[in-house]
């Protein structure tokens, strides 16, 4: 058990500098830009999935006139002025 712990600690100690050698190829700004691009792609994918799940015919409300039954038969919706 002690050997396993010692090997794990040794590998962890070597992994940090080894990772740093390969990570020098990119600047922190490049790494941040790549991460933002991945986040944008993920958000776009989630947005597209949500759009596909929505029912577009139900999204447009029906236009109705709530006062239609209150008007008389001769009341017109015209903009013309009454004759004198």
ABEGO torsion letter per residue (X at the ends): XAAAAAAAAAAAAAAAAAAAAAAAABBAAAAAAAAAAAAAAAAAAAAAAAAAABBAAAABBBBBBAAAAABBAABBABABBBBX
